[in-house]
Structure formats: structure tokens, C-alpha cells
């Protein structure tokens, strides 16, 4: 690995999983706090598997601890549900490999933002952080709109392969023009009424009842 002096040296490296396993094997009282923490995290994970609602509650508590508003938290939790519905739909339509989900997500994200996921994270100065956790309310709303639309299109067109799924992505939205929603001056570029008009137009063009319900939620929250 490259060191601070610019030279490369042989370095012992471990994955996060291996580091945690190493901590578990240390026979020292000083390692006990870490072992207790690992046991607590493991117990929480088991509880969440038994009762998935606990994962949602813990997620909301995590966001509150980081200082997010209740309005943002509600939208973020709703976006998680919409994302799961989309990935479930993709899975039912023949998408299996992890890289294929990433490609489809890139296509969808670029349609509404002008950026791929990697480009978007670079734009925001993110590395390993979750992109959606660093979106504004409006970004979450637009991303939800894209995911609801993609899910509805998939259900209507019933693609059977990854290639067909890729070709059935939603077209770029009007708000993609000049990438006005990616700039810091978003709120000055499009009024609340204009945002709602755009989303309500998408509702009227959808024949899927569930998609219409989701889009109504997006419309109600697009100005928060």
C-alpha cells in the first residue's frame, strides 16, 4: 500500500469481518467491551429477523440521533419500502446478479438526475456513505418518483430478461432539463405547485392503482 511518503510498502490488511473475528479471539479483558458490543449487535440482528418492524424502528432512531427531521425520516423510510418493491419486481422479471441491479439503478438515477450513482456520490463528496441518506427531501421525492414509475412500467410491460428491463426504464423527466434539481438553488428553480403538477401528471398517466397511490404520497411530500 502507498504510505504518506508516497512509497509503497508490504502491508497486512484485513476485511471488516476478519477484524471483528480477530477481536473475538483476543484473550484480554480490554477486548471485552468490543465482544459485548458484537454480542449486542448480533442479538439486535436476530430480533430484526424475527420481527422486521424492529429494524424500521431502529432505523428511525438512528436517523433521529443523526439530527434528521421527522419529515425527512418519514420520506426515507418510505423510500426504503419503495426500493424493496422495485428490487422485488426486478427479481420477478429475471434480474438475478448484483451487478445487474447496480446497472439498472444507474440507468434510473441518471434518467432523473443526470448522474450515475457513482457520479452523484462524487458530486456530494461521498465515499462509502449511503447516497440516499445524504439526499435532501426533494432528491428523495424525485428518486421515489423514479422508482415508483419504474416499478409500474415493469408490471405493465412484463420484461423477462435483464436486457428487456434495461430498455423499459423511465424516460428522463422534465425536471432533468438543465439538471435544475441537482443545483443548490433547486427551490428557486421550480415552485411547489410546478413540482406537484409534474407528479400529478404522472399519476394521471398511470393505470396501476398501487403506483398511483405511491405517486400521491410523493406529491403530498414534494414540498416538505
C-alpha positions in Angstrom: 0.0 0.0 0.0 1.1 3.6 -0.6 2.3 5.3 2.6 2.3 9.0 3.5 5.8 9.4 2.0 4.5 8.3 -1.4 6.3 5.0 -1.3 4.7 1.5 -1.4 5.2 -1.0 1.4 4.0 -4.5 2.1 1.1 -4.1 4.5 -1.0 -6.6 6.4 -4.7 -5.9 5.6 -7.9 -7.4 6.7 -11.6 -7.1 5.8 -14.0 -5.7 8.4 -15.4 -9.2 9.0 -12.0 -10.6 9.7 -11.1 -7.7 12.0 -14.2 -8.4 14.1 -13.4 -12.1 14.2 -9.9 -11.2 15.3 -11.3 -9.1 18.1 -13.4 -12.1 19.3 -10.3 -14.2 19.6 -8.3 -11.8 21.8 -8.0 -13.3 25.3 -7.8 -10.0 27.1 -10.2 -8.1 29.5 -9.6 -5.0 27.3 -11.3 -6.7 24.4 -14.4 -7.5 26.5 -16.2 -4.2 25.7 -15.9 -4.9 22.0 -17.0 -8.5 22.4 -20.1 -7.3 24.4 -20.8 -4.8 21.6 -20.6 -7.6 19.0 -22.9 -9.8 21.0 -25.4 -6.9 21.3 -25.3 -6.2 17.6 -25.8 -9.9 16.8 -28.8 -10.0 19.2 -30.3 -7.0 17.6 -29.9 -8.6 14.1 -31.6 -11.8 15.3 -34.5 -9.8 16.8 -34.9 -7.9 13.5 -35.1 -11.2 11.5 -37.8 -12.4 13.9 -39.6 -9.1 13.9 -38.7 -6.9 10.9 -40.6 -3.9 12.3 -37.9 -3.6 14.9 -35.4 -2.9 12.1 -37.6 0.0 10.9 -37.9 1.4 14.4 -34.1 1.2 14.9 -33.6 2.8 11.6 -35.8 5.8 12.5 -34.0 6.1 15.9 -30.7 6.1 14.1 -31.7 8.9 11.8 -33.1 10.9 14.7 -29.8 10.5 16.5 -28.0 12.0 13.5 -30.3 15.0 13.6 -32.7 14.4 10.6 -36.1 15.9 10.7 -39.2 13.8 11.2 -40.4 14.7 7.7 -37.2 13.6 6.2 -37.2 10.4 8.2 -40.7 9.5 7.1 -39.7 10.0 3.4 -36.5 8.0 3.9 -38.4 5.0 5.4 -41.0 5.2 2.6 -38.2 5.3 0.0 -36.8 2.1 1.6 -40.1 0.4 1.1 -40.4 1.6 -2.5 -36.9 0.5 -3.2 -37.7 -3.0 -1.9 -40.8 -3.2 -4.1 -38.7 -2.2 -7.1 -36.0 -4.8 -6.5 -38.6 -7.5 -5.8 -40.2 -6.6 -9.2 -36.8 -6.8 -10.9 -36.1 -10.2 -9.3 -39.5 -11.5 -10.5 -38.6 -10.3 -14.0 -35.4 -12.2 -14.3 -32.8 -9.9 -12.8 -30.5 -12.0 -10.6 -27.0 -10.7 -10.4 -25.9 -7.9 -8.1 -24.2 -6.0 -10.9 -27.4 -6.0 -12.9 -29.3 -4.3 -10.1 -26.5 -1.7 -10.0 -26.7 -1.1 -13.7 -30.5 -0.7 -13.6 -30.2 1.6 -10.7 -27.6 3.7 -12.5 -29.9 4.0 -15.6 -32.9 5.0 -13.4 -30.8 7.5 -11.4 -29.3 9.1 -14.5 -32.8 9.5 -16.0 -34.0 11.9 -13.3 -30.7 13.4 -12.0 -28.3 13.4 -15.0 -25.8 11.5 -12.8 -24.9 7.8 -12.3 -24.8 6.7 -8.7 -21.0 7.0 -8.6 -21.1 10.4 -10.2 -23.8 11.5 -7.8 -21.7 10.4 -4.8 -18.7 12.2 -6.2 -20.8 15.3 -6.6 -21.8 15.2 -3.0 -18.3 14.3 -1.8 -19.3 10.8 -0.5 -17.2 7.7 -0.3 -18.8 4.7 1.5 -21.7 6.6 2.8 -25.2 5.8 1.6 -26.3 8.1 -1.2 -30.0 8.2 -0.2 -29.0 9.0 3.4 -27.4 12.2 2.1 -30.2 13.3 -0.2 -32.4 16.3 0.5 -36.2 16.0 0.8 -36.6 16.9 -2.9 -34.0 14.4 -4.0 -35.7 11.7 -2.1 -39.1 12.6 -3.6 -37.6 12.6 -7.2 -35.9 9.3 -6.5 -39.1 7.8 -5.2 -41.0 9.0 -8.3 -38.4 7.3 -10.5 -38.7 4.0 -8.6 -42.5 4.0 -8.5 -42.6 4.8 -12.2 -40.0 2.1 -13.0 -42.0 -0.5 -10.9 -45.2 0.4 -12.7 -43.6 0.2 -16.1 -42.1 -3.2 -15.3 -45.5 -4.5 -14.2 -47.2 -3.1 -17.3 -44.6 -4.3 -19.8 -43.6 -7.5 -18.1 -40.0 -7.8 -19.3 -38.5 -11.3 -19.0 -34.7 -10.6 -19.1 -32.2 -8.1 -17.8 -31.8 -6.6 -21.2 -35.6 -6.0 -21.5 -35.6 -4.5 -18.0 -32.9 -2.1 -19.0 -34.8 -1.0 -22.1 -38.0 -0.4 -20.0 -36.5 2.3 -17.8 -38.4 5.6 -17.4 -37.5 8.4 -19.7 -35.8 11.5 -18.3 -38.3 13.7 -16.5 -38.9 17.3 -17.3 -37.1 18.3 -14.1 -33.9 16.7 -15.6 -33.7 19.6 -18.1 -30.6 21.7 -17.3 -30.2 19.4 -14.2 -32.1 22.1 -12.2 -32.7 19.7 -9.3 -29.0 19.0 -8.7 -28.0 22.6 -8.2 -28.1 24.2 -4.8 -30.8 26.7 -6.0 -33.4 24.0 -6.6 -36.1 25.6 -4.6 -35.8 28.8 -6.6 -35.9 26.9 -9.9 -39.2 25.1 -9.6 -42.1 26.1 -7.4 -44.0 23.7 -5.1 -47.1 24.0 -7.5 -44.9 23.1 -10.5 -43.5 20.1 -8.8 -46.9 18.8 -7.8 -48.2 19.5 -11.3 -45.5 17.3 -12.8 -46.1 14.5 -10.3 -49.9 14.7 -10.7 -49.4 14.4 -14.4 -47.5 11.2 -13.8 -50.5 9.9 -11.7 -53.0 10.6 -14.5 -50.8 8.7 -17.0 -50.5 5.6 -14.7 -53.0 2.7 -14.9 -51.5 0.9 -11.9 -53.5 1.6 -8.7 -50.6 0.9 -6.4 -48.3 3.2 -8.5 -51.0 5.9 -8.3 -51.2 5.6 -4.6 -47.4 5.9 -4.3 -47.3 8.9 -6.6 -49.9 10.6 -4.5 -47.7 10.2 -1.4 -44.8 11.7 -3.4 -47.0 14.6 -4.4 -48.0 15.3 -0.8 -44.4 15.3 0.3 -42.6 17.0 -2.5 -42.6 20.4 -0.9 -41.5 19.4 2.6 
